[in-house]
Amino acid sequence: MFRHLLRPLSYLSIEHKQKWVVDWVYPLIFAVLSTALLFGLKKYGNIPLYADGAVISKILGFVQGLPGFYIAALAAIATFNKLDIDKTMPKPAPKLDIMVQGQIVPIELTRRRFLCSMFAFLTAESLIIIVIAIFGQAIYLPIKAIIPENFHTLVSASYMLILLFVFWQMLITSFWGLFYLGDRLHQPDQ
């Protein structure tokens, strides 16, 4: 059952030579730059992270509306009446391992399956960001009281790096999904 609950995250296991850059490299670069900017500018003025109306609160406010959008996009893709999106993607087609009669079998993806996997992942990731942000705001003060003062910045920067990584991963994947829905889906395969 646990495997089924985590299945929306299987998007990350889709194999394609360029996809890992979108999934991991770009978000990591943006997360490191964002975290460095937030903590680097702290010496020039107070940048609140955890308070109401602070950075985490603003991220939370932005992300809270996204699960509904992603679910609507997922429903539209799943029921979209265009036969071209049910053809296997051009070579080298992205591959995903699925379970068939107890055996793990790699399959080449169609655009529909790829996009459904992407928007299921985006829905799950937006929910994960919401939970991470809520817990971060809720446990900030108790954690600050427990941890020695010389580790406050390290722990806070690590938390922000993780939150911002997941945030940038969601945002970059969203733009990739919008490219597919708005442009690539309507072009013939070459």
PyMOL commands that place a pseudoatom at each C-alpha (Angstrom):
pseudoatom trace, name=CA, resn=MET, resi=1, chain=A, elem=C, hetatm=0, pos=[0.000, 0.000, 0.000]
pseudoatom trace, name=CA, resn=PHE, resi=2, chain=A, elem=C, hetatm=0, pos=[2.821, 2.417, 0.855]
pseudoatom trace, name=CA, resn=ARG, resi=3, chain=A, elem=C, hetatm=0, pos=[4.222, 1.936, -2.667]
pseudoatom trace, name=CA, resn=HIS, resi=4, chain=A, elem=C, hetatm=0, pos=[0.890, 3.089, -4.102]
pseudoatom trace, name=CA, resn=LEU, resi=5, chain=A, elem=C, hetatm=0, pos=[0.893, 6.209, -1.940]
pseudoatom trace, name=CA, resn=LEU, resi=6, chain=A, elem=C, hetatm=0, pos=[4.337, 7.149, -3.228]
pseudoatom trace, name=CA, resn=ARG, resi=7, chain=A, elem=C, hetatm=0, pos=[3.528, 6.372, -6.876]
pseudoatom trace, name=CA, resn=PRO, resi=8, chain=A, elem=C, hetatm=0, pos=[3.017, 10.061, -7.842]
pseudoatom trace, name=CA, resn=LEU, resi=9, chain=A, elem=C, hetatm=0, pos=[6.718, 10.522, -7.072]
pseudoatom trace, name=CA, resn=SER, resi=10, chain=A, elem=C, hetatm=0, pos=[7.589, 7.897, -9.719]
pseudoatom trace, name=CA, resn=TYR, resi=11, chain=A, elem=C, hetatm=0, pos=[7.836, 10.798, -12.171]
pseudoatom trace, name=CA, resn=LEU, resi=12, chain=A, elem=C, hetatm=0, pos=[11.330, 11.333, -10.766]
pseudoatom trace, name=CA, resn=SER, resi=13, chain=A, elem=C, hetatm=0, pos=[12.314, 7.813, -11.852]
pseudoatom trace, name=CA, resn=ILE, resi=14, chain=A, elem=C, hetatm=0, pos=[11.416, 8.368, -15.510]
pseudoatom trace, name=CA, resn=GLU, resi=15, chain=A, elem=C, hetatm=0, pos=[14.583, 7.677, -17.484]
pseudoatom trace, name=CA, resn=HIS, resi=16, chain=A, elem=C, hetatm=0, pos=[15.584, 10.160, -20.161]
pseudoatom trace, name=CA, resn=LYS, resi=17, chain=A, elem=C, hetatm=0, pos=[19.002, 11.603, -20.892]
pseudoatom trace, name=CA, resn=GLN, resi=18, chain=A, elem=C, hetatm=0, pos=[17.980, 15.274, -20.413]
pseudoatom trace, name=CA, resn=LYS, resi=19, chain=A, elem=C, hetatm=0, pos=[15.262, 14.985, -17.778]
pseudoatom trace, name=CA, resn=TRP, resi=20, chain=A, elem=C, hetatm=0, pos=[17.591, 14.695, -14.785]
pseudoatom trace, name=CA, resn=VAL, resi=21, chain=A, elem=C, hetatm=0, pos=[18.899, 18.201, -15.485]
pseudoatom trace, name=CA, resn=VAL, resi=22, chain=A, elem=C, hetatm=0, pos=[15.377, 19.618, -15.195]
pseudoatom trace, name=CA, resn=ASP, resi=23, chain=A, elem=C, hetatm=0, pos=[14.598, 17.476, -12.136]
pseudoatom trace, name=CA, resn=TRP, resi=24, chain=A, elem=C, hetatm=0, pos=[17.796, 17.915, -10.149]
pseudoatom trace, name=CA, resn=VAL, resi=25, chain=A, elem=C, hetatm=0, pos=[20.434, 20.298, -11.553]
pseudoatom trace, name=CA, resn=TYR, resi=26, chain=A, elem=C, hetatm=0, pos=[18.362, 23.432, -12.255]
pseudoatom trace, name=CA, resn=PRO, resi=27, chain=A, elem=C, hetatm=0, pos=[16.404, 23.235, -8.977]
pseudoatom trace, name=CA, resn=LEU, resi=28, chain=A, elem=C, hetatm=0, pos=[19.614, 22.714, -7.004]
pseudoatom trace, name=CA, resn=ILE, resi=29, chain=A, elem=C, hetatm=0, pos=[21.270, 25.717, -8.644]
pseudoatom trace, name=CA, resn=PHE, resi=30, chain=A, elem=C, hetatm=0, pos=[18.245, 27.943, -7.966]
pseudoatom trace, name=CA, resn=ALA, resi=31, chain=A, elem=C, hetatm=0, pos=[17.909, 26.627, -4.392]
pseudoatom trace, name=CA, resn=VAL, resi=32, chain=A, elem=C, hetatm=0, pos=[21.574, 27.267, -3.578]
pseudoatom trace, name=CA, resn=LEU, resi=33, chain=A, elem=C, hetatm=0, pos=[21.437, 30.759, -5.114]
pseudoatom trace, name=CA, resn=SER, resi=34, chain=A, elem=C, hetatm=0, pos=[18.160, 31.596, -3.328]
pseudoatom trace, name=CA, resn=THR, resi=35, chain=A, elem=C, hetatm=0, pos=[19.420, 30.347, 0.031]
pseudoatom trace, name=CA, resn=ALA, resi=36, chain=A, elem=C, hetatm=0, pos=[22.730, 32.167, -0.372]
pseudoatom trace, name=CA, resn=LEU, resi=37, chain=A, elem=C, hetatm=0, pos=[20.887, 35.354, -1.299]
pseudoatom trace, name=CA, resn=LEU, resi=38, chain=A, elem=C, hetatm=0, pos=[18.524, 35.131, 1.703]
pseudoatom trace, name=CA, resn=PHE, resi=39, chain=A, elem=C, hetatm=0, pos=[21.294, 34.462, 4.211]
pseudoatom trace, name=CA, resn=GLY, resi=40, chain=A, elem=C, hetatm=0, pos=[23.855, 36.687, 2.499]
pseudoatom trace, name=CA, resn=LEU, resi=41, chain=A, elem=C, hetatm=0, pos=[21.570, 39.719, 2.607]
pseudoatom trace, name=CA, resn=LYS, resi=42, chain=A, elem=C, hetatm=0, pos=[20.767, 39.161, 6.304]
pseudoatom trace, name=CA, resn=LYS, resi=43, chain=A, elem=C, hetatm=0, pos=[23.893, 41.122, 7.250]
pseudoatom trace, name=CA, resn=TYR, resi=44, chain=A, elem=C, hetatm=0, pos=[22.445, 44.176, 5.474]
pseudoatom trace, name=CA, resn=GLY, resi=45, chain=A, elem=C, hetatm=0, pos=[19.045, 43.965, 7.124]
pseudoatom trace, name=CA, resn=ASN, resi=46, chain=A, elem=C, hetatm=0, pos=[16.579, 41.622, 8.740]
pseudoatom trace, name=CA, resn=ILE, resi=47, chain=A, elem=C, hetatm=0, pos=[14.956, 39.181, 6.311]
pseudoatom trace, name=CA, resn=PRO, resi=48, chain=A, elem=C, hetatm=0, pos=[12.248, 37.375, 8.254]
pseudoatom trace, name=CA, resn=LEU, resi=49, chain=A, elem=C, hetatm=0, pos=[11.867, 33.749, 7.260]
pseudoatom trace, name=CA, resn=TYR, resi=50, chain=A, elem=C, hetatm=0, pos=[9.444, 32.109, 9.697]
pseudoatom trace, name=CA, resn=ALA, resi=51, chain=A, elem=C, hetatm=0, pos=[7.078, 34.848, 10.923]
pseudoatom trace, name=CA, resn=ASP, resi=52, chain=A, elem=C, hetatm=0, pos=[3.636, 35.587, 9.497]
pseudoatom trace, name=CA, resn=GLY, resi=53, chain=A, elem=C, hetatm=0, pos=[4.110, 37.465, 6.223]
pseudoatom trace, name=CA, resn=ALA, resi=54, chain=A, elem=C, hetatm=0, pos=[7.749, 36.297, 5.956]
pseudoatom trace, name=CA, resn=VAL, resi=55, chain=A, elem=C, hetatm=0, pos=[9.404, 34.286, 3.173]
pseudoatom trace, name=CA, resn=ILE, resi=56, chain=A, elem=C, hetatm=0, pos=[7.980, 30.871, 4.149]
pseudoatom trace, name=CA, resn=SER, resi=57, chain=A, elem=C, hetatm=0, pos=[4.534, 32.353, 4.627]
pseudoatom trace, name=CA, resn=LYS, resi=58, chain=A, elem=C, hetatm=0, pos=[4.670, 33.906, 1.157]
pseudoatom trace, name=CA, resn=ILE, resi=59, chain=A, elem=C, hetatm=0, pos=[5.802, 30.615, -0.415]
pseudoatom trace, name=CA, resn=LEU, resi=60, chain=A, elem=C, hetatm=0, pos=[2.988, 28.849, 1.434]
pseudoatom trace, name=CA, resn=GLY, resi=61, chain=A, elem=C, hetatm=0, pos=[0.437, 31.397, 0.217]
pseudoatom trace, name=CA, resn=PHE, resi=62, chain=A, elem=C, hetatm=0, pos=[1.611, 30.953, -3.363]
pseudoatom trace, name=CA, resn=VAL, resi=63, chain=A, elem=C, hetatm=0, pos=[1.688, 27.146, -3.322]
pseudoatom trace, name=CA, resn=GLN, resi=64, chain=A, elem=C, hetatm=0, pos=[-1.632, 26.563, -1.533]
pseudoatom trace, name=CA, resn=GLY, resi=65, chain=A, elem=C, hetatm=0, pos=[-3.657, 27.237, -4.680]
pseudoatom trace, name=CA, resn=LEU, resi=66, chain=A, elem=C, hetatm=0, pos=[-1.587, 25.014, -6.948]
pseudoatom trace, name=CA, resn=PRO, resi=67, chain=A, elem=C, hetatm=0, pos=[-2.874, 21.508, -6.064]
pseudoatom trace, name=CA, resn=GLY, resi=68, chain=A, elem=C, hetatm=0, pos=[-6.290, 22.388, -7.516]
pseudoatom trace, name=CA, resn=PHE, resi=69, chain=A, elem=C, hetatm=0, pos=[-4.701, 23.623, -10.743]
pseudoatom trace, name=CA, resn=TYR, resi=70, chain=A, elem=C, hetatm=0, pos=[-2.521, 20.526, -11.035]
pseudoatom trace, name=CA, resn=ILE, resi=71, chain=A, elem=C, hetatm=0, pos=[-5.458, 18.188, -10.415]
pseudoatom trace, name=CA, resn=ALA, resi=72, chain=A, elem=C, hetatm=0, pos=[-7.506, 20.026, -13.067]
pseudoatom trace, name=CA, resn=ALA, resi=73, chain=A, elem=C, hetatm=0, pos=[-4.609, 19.727, -15.529]
pseudoatom trace, name=CA, resn=LEU, resi=74, chain=A, elem=C, hetatm=0, pos=[-4.244, 16.038, -14.685]
pseudoatom trace, name=CA, resn=ALA, resi=75, chain=A, elem=C, hetatm=0, pos=[-7.955, 15.446, -15.316]
pseudoatom trace, name=CA, resn=ALA, resi=76, chain=A, elem=C, hetatm=0, pos=[-7.814, 17.356, -18.603]
pseudoatom trace, name=CA, resn=ILE, resi=77, chain=A, elem=C, hetatm=0, pos=[-4.799, 15.371, -19.835]
pseudoatom trace, name=CA, resn=ALA, resi=78, chain=A, elem=C, hetatm=0, pos=[-6.281, 12.040, -18.763]
pseudoatom trace, name=CA, resn=THR, resi=79, chain=A, elem=C, hetatm=0, pos=[-9.480, 12.721, -20.729]
pseudoatom trace, name=CA, resn=PHE, resi=80, chain=A, elem=C, hetatm=0, pos=[-8.069, 14.807, -23.601]
pseudoatom trace, name=CA, resn=ASN, resi=81, chain=A, elem=C, hetatm=0, pos=[-9.500, 13.470, -26.859]
pseudoatom trace, name=CA, resn=LYS, resi=82, chain=A, elem=C, hetatm=0, pos=[-6.509, 13.532, -29.180]
pseudoatom trace, name=CA, resn=LEU, resi=83, chain=A, elem=C, hetatm=0, pos=[-5.112, 10.246, -30.433]
pseudoatom trace, name=CA, resn=ASP, resi=84, chain=A, elem=C, hetatm=0, pos=[-1.602, 11.618, -31.066]
pseudoatom trace, name=CA, resn=ILE, resi=85, chain=A, elem=C, hetatm=0, pos=[-0.882, 11.811, -27.348]
pseudoatom trace, name=CA, resn=ASP, resi=86, chain=A, elem=C, hetatm=0, pos=[-1.394, 8.062, -27.020]
pseudoatom trace, name=CA, resn=LYS, resi=87, chain=A, elem=C, hetatm=0, pos=[1.494, 7.277, -29.375]
pseudoatom trace, name=CA, resn=THR, resi=88, chain=A, elem=C, hetatm=0, pos=[4.887, 6.449, -27.920]
pseudoatom trace, name=CA, resn=MET, resi=89, chain=A, elem=C, hetatm=0, pos=[7.072, 9.540, -27.666]
pseudoatom trace, name=CA, resn=PRO, resi=90, chain=A, elem=C, hetatm=0, pos=[9.837, 9.930, -30.281]
pseudoatom trace, name=CA, resn=LYS, resi=91, chain=A, elem=C, hetatm=0, pos=[13.096, 8.048, -29.806]
pseudoatom trace, name=CA, resn=PRO, resi=92, chain=A, elem=C, hetatm=0, pos=[14.736, 8.026, -27.396]
pseudoatom trace, name=CA, resn=ALA, resi=93, chain=A, elem=C, hetatm=0, pos=[11.407, 7.828, -25.581]
pseudoatom trace, name=CA, resn=PRO, resi=94, chain=A, elem=C, hetatm=0, pos=[11.402, 8.339, -21.822]
pseudoatom trace, name=CA, resn=LYS, resi=95, chain=A, elem=C, hetatm=0, pos=[11.014, 5.066, -19.907]
pseudoatom trace, name=CA, resn=LEU, resi=96, chain=A, elem=C, hetatm=0, pos=[9.301, 4.227, -16.654]
pseudoatom trace, name=CA, resn=ASP, resi=97, chain=A, elem=C, hetatm=0, pos=[9.331, 0.987, -14.684]
pseudoatom trace, name=CA, resn=ILE, resi=98, chain=A, elem=C, hetatm=0, pos=[5.865, -0.375, -13.894]
pseudoatom trace, name=CA, resn=MET, resi=99, chain=A, elem=C, hetatm=0, pos=[4.691, -3.480, -12.074]
pseudoatom trace, name=CA, resn=VAL, resi=100, chain=A, elem=C, hetatm=0, pos=[2.971, -6.062, -14.303]
pseudoatom trace, name=CA, resn=GLN, resi=101, chain=A, elem=C, hetatm=0, pos=[1.850, -9.309, -12.652]
pseudoatom trace, name=CA, resn=GLY, resi=102, chain=A, elem=C, hetatm=0, pos=[4.500, -8.958, -9.953]
pseudoatom trace, name=CA, resn=GLN, resi=103, chain=A, elem=C, hetatm=0, pos=[7.301, -8.203, -12.438]
pseudoatom trace, name=CA, resn=ILE, resi=104, chain=A, elem=C, hetatm=0, pos=[8.943, -4.811, -12.937]
pseudoatom trace, name=CA, resn=VAL, resi=105, chain=A, elem=C, hetatm=0, pos=[8.787, -3.946, -16.629]
pseudoatom trace, name=CA, resn=PRO, resi=106, chain=A, elem=C, hetatm=0, pos=[10.219, -0.817, -18.291]
pseudoatom trace, name=CA, resn=ILE, resi=107, chain=A, elem=C, hetatm=0, pos=[7.812, 0.844, -20.729]
pseudoatom trace, name=CA, resn=GLU, resi=108, chain=A, elem=C, hetatm=0, pos=[8.320, 3.631, -23.238]
pseudoatom trace, name=CA, resn=LEU, resi=109, chain=A, elem=C, hetatm=0, pos=[5.993, 6.493, -22.407]
pseudoatom trace, name=CA, resn=THR, resi=110, chain=A, elem=C, hetatm=0, pos=[3.291, 8.139, -24.432]
pseudoatom trace, name=CA, resn=ARG, resi=111, chain=A, elem=C, hetatm=0, pos=[2.774, 11.893, -24.054]
pseudoatom trace, name=CA, resn=ARG, resi=112, chain=A, elem=C, hetatm=0, pos=[-0.422, 11.220, -22.103]
pseudoatom trace, name=CA, resn=ARG, resi=113, chain=A, elem=C, hetatm=0, pos=[1.329, 8.906, -19.634]
pseudoatom trace, name=CA, resn=PHE, resi=114, chain=A, elem=C, hetatm=0, pos=[4.288, 11.285, -19.324]
pseudoatom trace, name=CA, resn=LEU, resi=115, chain=A, elem=C, hetatm=0, pos=[2.069, 14.309, -18.663]
pseudoatom trace, name=CA, resn=CYS, resi=116, chain=A, elem=C, hetatm=0, pos=[-0.232, 12.413, -16.288]
pseudoatom trace, name=CA, resn=SER, resi=117, chain=A, elem=C, hetatm=0, pos=[2.833, 11.301, -14.348]
pseudoatom trace, name=CA, resn=MET, resi=118, chain=A, elem=C, hetatm=0, pos=[4.192, 14.856, -14.354]
pseudoatom trace, name=CA, resn=PHE, resi=119, chain=A, elem=C, hetatm=0, pos=[1.011, 16.486, -13.069]
pseudoatom trace, name=CA, resn=ALA, resi=120, chain=A, elem=C, hetatm=0, pos=[0.434, 13.765, -10.459]
pseudoatom trace, name=CA, resn=PHE, resi=121, chain=A, elem=C, hetatm=0, pos=[3.983, 14.492, -9.267]
pseudoatom trace, name=CA, resn=LEU, resi=122, chain=A, elem=C, hetatm=0, pos=[3.366, 18.253, -9.247]
pseudoatom trace, name=CA, resn=THR, resi=123, chain=A, elem=C, hetatm=0, pos=[0.197, 17.776, -7.199]
pseudoatom trace, name=CA, resn=ALA, resi=124, chain=A, elem=C, hetatm=0, pos=[2.064, 15.619, -4.663]
pseudoatom trace, name=CA, resn=GLU, resi=125, chain=A, elem=C, hetatm=0, pos=[5.047, 17.972, -4.571]
pseudoatom trace, name=CA, resn=SER, resi=126, chain=A, elem=C, hetatm=0, pos=[2.878, 21.031, -3.954]
pseudoatom trace, name=CA, resn=LEU, resi=127, chain=A, elem=C, hetatm=0, pos=[1.239, 19.196, -1.029]
pseudoatom trace, name=CA, resn=ILE, resi=128, chain=A, elem=C, hetatm=0, pos=[4.686, 18.255, 0.301]
pseudoatom trace, name=CA, resn=ILE, resi=129, chain=A, elem=C, hetatm=0, pos=[5.797, 21.911, 0.145]
pseudoatom trace, name=CA, resn=ILE, resi=130, chain=A, elem=C, hetatm=0, pos=[2.676, 22.952, 2.050]
pseudoatom trace, name=CA, resn=VAL, resi=131, chain=A, elem=C, hetatm=0, pos=[3.405, 20.414, 4.802]
pseudoatom trace, name=CA, resn=ILE, resi=132, chain=A, elem=C, hetatm=0, pos=[7.125, 21.330, 4.975]
pseudoatom trace, name=CA, resn=ALA, resi=133, chain=A, elem=C, hetatm=0, pos=[6.264, 25.040, 5.218]
pseudoatom trace, name=CA, resn=ILE, resi=134, chain=A, elem=C, hetatm=0, pos=[3.573, 24.567, 7.876]
pseudoatom trace, name=CA, resn=PHE, resi=135, chain=A, elem=C, hetatm=0, pos=[5.803, 22.369, 10.022]
pseudoatom trace, name=CA, resn=GLY, resi=136, chain=A, elem=C, hetatm=0, pos=[8.759, 24.720, 9.548]
pseudoatom trace, name=CA, resn=GLN, resi=137, chain=A, elem=C, hetatm=0, pos=[6.748, 27.665, 10.825]
pseudoatom trace, name=CA, resn=ALA, resi=138, chain=A, elem=C, hetatm=0, pos=[5.218, 25.638, 13.670]
pseudoatom trace, name=CA, resn=ILE, resi=139, chain=A, elem=C, hetatm=0, pos=[8.422, 24.099, 15.055]
pseudoatom trace, name=CA, resn=TYR, resi=140, chain=A, elem=C, hetatm=0, pos=[10.814, 26.987, 14.407]
pseudoatom trace, name=CA, resn=LEU, resi=141, chain=A, elem=C, hetatm=0, pos=[10.793, 28.411, 17.950]
pseudoatom trace, name=CA, resn=PRO, resi=142, chain=A, elem=C, hetatm=0, pos=[11.014, 25.059, 19.810]
pseudoatom trace, name=CA, resn=ILE, resi=143, chain=A, elem=C, hetatm=0, pos=[13.849, 23.886, 17.533]
pseudoatom trace, name=CA, resn=LYS, resi=144, chain=A, elem=C, hetatm=0, pos=[15.636, 27.218, 18.010]
pseudoatom trace, name=CA, resn=ALA, resi=145, chain=A, elem=C, hetatm=0, pos=[15.403, 26.739, 21.792]
pseudoatom trace, name=CA, resn=ILE, resi=146, chain=A, elem=C, hetatm=0, pos=[16.789, 23.170, 21.624]
pseudoatom trace, name=CA, resn=ILE, resi=147, chain=A, elem=C, hetatm=0, pos=[19.693, 23.714, 19.209]
pseudoatom trace, name=CA, resn=PRO, resi=148, chain=A, elem=C, hetatm=0, pos=[22.867, 25.478, 20.399]
pseudoatom trace, name=CA, resn=GLU, resi=149, chain=A, elem=C, hetatm=0, pos=[23.024, 29.065, 19.157]
pseudoatom trace, name=CA, resn=ASN, resi=150, chain=A, elem=C, hetatm=0, pos=[26.109, 28.526, 16.989]
pseudoatom trace, name=CA, resn=PHE, resi=151, chain=A, elem=C, hetatm=0, pos=[24.085, 26.025, 14.877]
pseudoatom trace, name=CA, resn=HIS, resi=152, chain=A, elem=C, hetatm=0, pos=[20.997, 28.237, 14.329]
pseudoatom trace, name=CA, resn=THR, resi=153, chain=A, elem=C, hetatm=0, pos=[22.126, 29.604, 10.973]
pseudoatom trace, name=CA, resn=LEU, resi=154, chain=A, elem=C, hetatm=0, pos=[23.280, 26.193, 9.717]
pseudoatom trace, name=CA, resn=VAL, resi=155, chain=A, elem=C, hetatm=0, pos=[20.008, 24.475, 10.630]
pseudoatom trace, name=CA, resn=SER, resi=156, chain=A, elem=C, hetatm=0, pos=[17.908, 27.329, 9.256]
pseudoatom trace, name=CA, resn=ALA, resi=157, chain=A, elem=C, hetatm=0, pos=[19.916, 27.469, 6.021]
pseudoatom trace, name=CA, resn=SER, resi=158, chain=A, elem=C, hetatm=0, pos=[19.645, 23.667, 5.624]
pseudoatom trace, name=CA, resn=TYR, resi=159, chain=A, elem=C, hetatm=0, pos=[15.874, 23.811, 6.101]
pseudoatom trace, name=CA, resn=MET, resi=160, chain=A, elem=C, hetatm=0, pos=[15.551, 26.688, 3.625]
pseudoatom trace, name=CA, resn=LEU, resi=161, chain=A, elem=C, hetatm=0, pos=[17.766, 24.869, 1.109]
pseudoatom trace, name=CA, resn=ILE, resi=162, chain=A, elem=C, hetatm=0, pos=[15.486, 21.821, 1.248]
pseudoatom trace, name=CA, resn=LEU, resi=163, chain=A, elem=C, hetatm=0, pos=[12.287, 23.884, 1.066]
pseudoatom trace, name=CA, resn=LEU, resi=164, chain=A, elem=C, hetatm=0, pos=[13.618, 26.009, -1.786]
pseudoatom trace, name=CA, resn=PHE, resi=165, chain=A, elem=C, hetatm=0, pos=[14.932, 22.959, -3.660]
pseudoatom trace, name=CA, resn=VAL, resi=166, chain=A, elem=C, hetatm=0, pos=[11.481, 21.336, -3.619]
pseudoatom trace, name=CA, resn=PHE, resi=167, chain=A, elem=C, hetatm=0, pos=[9.884, 24.694, -4.476]
pseudoatom trace, name=CA, resn=TRP, resi=168, chain=A, elem=C, hetatm=0, pos=[12.185, 25.319, -7.465]
pseudoatom trace, name=CA, resn=GLN, resi=169, chain=A, elem=C, hetatm=0, pos=[11.808, 21.696, -8.601]
pseudoatom trace, name=CA, resn=MET, resi=170, chain=A, elem=C, hetatm=0, pos=[8.033, 22.170, -8.627]
pseudoatom trace, name=CA, resn=LEU, resi=171, chain=A, elem=C, hetatm=0, pos=[8.248, 25.531, -10.391]
pseudoatom trace, name=CA, resn=ILE, resi=172, chain=A, elem=C, hetatm=0, pos=[10.666, 24.368, -13.099]
pseudoatom trace, name=CA, resn=THR, resi=173, chain=A, elem=C, hetatm=0, pos=[8.680, 21.179, -13.719]
pseudoatom trace, name=CA, resn=SER, resi=174, chain=A, elem=C, hetatm=0, pos=[5.516, 23.320, -13.908]
pseudoatom trace, name=CA, resn=PHE, resi=175, chain=A, elem=C, hetatm=0, pos=[7.071, 25.425, -16.657]
pseudoatom trace, name=CA, resn=TRP, resi=176, chain=A, elem=C, hetatm=0, pos=[8.109, 22.257, -18.485]
pseudoatom trace, name=CA, resn=GLY, resi=177, chain=A, elem=C, hetatm=0, pos=[4.549, 20.957, -18.170]
pseudoatom trace, name=CA, resn=LEU, resi=178, chain=A, elem=C, hetatm=0, pos=[3.181, 24.260, -19.467]
pseudoatom trace, name=CA, resn=PHE, resi=179, chain=A, elem=C, hetatm=0, pos=[5.525, 24.001, -22.447]
pseudoatom trace, name=CA, resn=TYR, resi=180, chain=A, elem=C, hetatm=0, pos=[4.129, 20.546, -23.218]
pseudoatom trace, name=CA, resn=LEU, resi=181, chain=A, elem=C, hetatm=0, pos=[0.499, 21.573, -22.754]
pseudoatom trace, name=CA, resn=GLY, resi=182, chain=A, elem=C, hetatm=0, pos=[0.752, 24.917, -24.522]
pseudoatom trace, name=CA, resn=ASP, resi=183, chain=A, elem=C, hetatm=0, pos=[3.146, 24.144, -27.350]
pseudoatom trace, name=CA, resn=ARG, resi=184, chain=A, elem=C, hetatm=0, pos=[4.696, 20.688, -27.765]
pseudoatom trace, name=CA, resn=LEU, resi=185, chain=A, elem=C, hetatm=0, pos=[1.416, 18.780, -27.533]
pseudoatom trace, name=CA, resn=HIS, resi=186, chain=A, elem=C, hetatm=0, pos=[0.161, 20.581, -30.642]
pseudoatom trace, name=CA, resn=GLN, resi=187, chain=A, elem=C, hetatm=0, pos=[3.209, 19.951, -32.820]
pseudoatom trace, name=CA, resn=PRO, resi=188, chain=A, elem=C, hetatm=0, pos=[3.747, 16.811, -34.895]
pseudoatom trace, name=CA, resn=ASP, resi=189, chain=A, elem=C, hetatm=0, pos=[6.521, 14.442, -33.858]
pseudoatom trace, name=CA, resn=GLN, resi=190, chain=A, elem=C, hetatm=0, pos=[9.667, 14.738, -35.924]
for i in range(1, 190): cmd.bond("trace and resi %d" % i, "trace and resi %d" % (i + 1))
show_as sticks, trace
zoom trace
